[in-house]
Amino acid sequence: MSFDPKTLTFNSDGLLPAIAQQHDTGEVLMLAWMNADSVAETLRTGRVTYWSRSRRSYWRKGETSGNIQRLIEMRLDCDRDCLLLSVDQTGPACHTNRRSCFYTAVRGDGETILTDPE
């Protein structure tokens, strides 16, 4: 069965959230946004390409940092309005130079900054 990115349910800005998860550990790395063209480019090249809302342009992960994401598998949620990207991440995924963007834990009424595993 062939896949057409235009069958996805995009928001009013033509975007949908994409969660990147390390394929072999299950670690959630980041959330970013994609449009139909970035989904198609990702599937065509195997290199994850997002849409940068702040720059209003395509953003191929790792293009300047070298911390690329290679697509292993793309999954759609039941409403077809969110993607789960199983990736092979090279280096940190977060622009803060951490492995994951999810490094702040809220516990009780406080925040704790987590360290990356060695």
KAQUI-V506949 format. One record per run of one state. SS is the DSSP state (@ for helix, = for strand, . for the rest). FROM is the first residue (numbers start at 1). LEN is the number of residues. Records with the same first field share a line. If there is no record, write none. Layout:
# KAQUI-V506949
SS=FROM-LEN / FROM-LEN
This chain:
# KAQUI-V506949
.=1-4 / 8-8 / 23-5 / 35-1 / 46-1 / 48-1 / 53-4 / 61-8 / 77-5 / 90-14 / 108-2 / 114-5
@=5-3 / 36-10
==16-7 / 28-7 / 47-1 / 49-4 / 57-4 / 69-8 / 82-8 / 104-4 / 110-4
